[in-house]
Amino acid sequence: MSAMTPQQLTKARQIFGLSRKEFGRRIGLQGKSNNIWNEVKRMETGERAIPDSIAATVNQMLEVDDD
């Protein structure tokens, strides 16, 4: 089970003011823009589980932003 909920992922993206595509690239997703956008959407809606590695990356980004 993921340490991050879809709502937390969405809130993190909104804190940074990024589009789904931009956020996906920042958290390490690769591929075509539409595929990245769709993957982030699936995670934000709960259709796809949020991998622990992505949750960790997002949490690190939030920690750096707080400094």
DOMIRO-508702 format. One line per 10 residues: their letters; for each residue x, y, z of C-alpha. Coordinates in Angstrom, 3 decimals, padded with zeros to 6 digits. Each point is the difference from the previous one (the first is absolute). Layout:
# DOMIRO-508702
a	X Y Z ~ ...
//
This chain:
# DOMIRO-508702
msamtpqqlt	000.000 000.000 000.000 ~ 001.248 003.454 -000.857 ~ 001.034 002.462 002.666 ~ -001.702 002.771 -001.992 ~ -003.663 000.438 -000.852 ~ -001.291 001.299 -003.337 ~ -001.162 003.158 001.792 ~ 003.472 000.595 001.438 ~ 001.571 -000.432 -003.421 ~ -002.432 002.494 -001.544
karqifglsr	000.607 002.494 002.809 ~ 003.776 -000.306 -000.453 ~ -000.312 000.693 -003.731 ~ -002.192 003.014 000.725 ~ 002.476 001.337 002.588 ~ 002.644 000.096 -002.715 ~ -002.406 001.487 -002.527 ~ 000.857 -002.597 -002.632 ~ -002.025 -001.615 -002.729 ~ -000.350 -003.773 000.131
kefgrriglq	002.575 -000.316 -002.775 ~ 002.531 002.286 001.708 ~ -000.527 -001.693 003.357 ~ 000.362 -003.440 -001.554 ~ 003.334 000.917 -001.517 ~ 001.219 001.426 003.330 ~ -000.887 -003.194 001.848 ~ 001.858 -002.116 -002.527 ~ -002.634 -001.185 -002.464 ~ 001.309 -000.386 -003.528
gksnniwnev	-001.558 -000.356 -003.400 ~ -002.401 001.935 -002.176 ~ -001.726 003.026 001.519 ~ -003.477 -001.538 -000.302 ~ 001.147 -003.178 001.735 ~ 001.545 001.970 002.871 ~ -003.164 002.102 000.386 ~ -002.125 -003.169 000.060 ~ 002.223 -001.741 002.565 ~ -000.207 002.960 002.381
krmetgerai	-003.776 000.170 -000.527 ~ -000.345 -003.711 000.785 ~ 001.977 000.417 003.219 ~ -001.958 003.118 000.994 ~ -003.348 -001.714 -000.531 ~ 001.030 -003.235 001.715 ~ -000.228 -002.024 -003.195 ~ 003.688 -000.869 000.409 ~ 001.856 -000.524 003.263 ~ 002.682 002.552 000.771
pdsiaatvnq	003.333 -001.832 000.059 ~ 002.010 000.432 003.197 ~ 002.873 001.419 -002.058 ~ -002.225 002.789 -001.351 ~ -001.447 000.712 003.449 ~ 003.553 000.296 001.352 ~ 001.015 002.357 -002.817 ~ -003.039 002.221 000.574 ~ 000.630 000.075 003.755 ~ 003.624 001.014 -000.619
mlevddd	-001.149 002.772 -002.328 ~ -002.375 001.268 002.689 ~ 002.750 -000.050 002.627 ~ 002.338 002.017 -002.217 ~ -002.803 002.466 -000.720 ~ -000.484 000.552 003.758 ~ 003.641 000.970 000.540
//
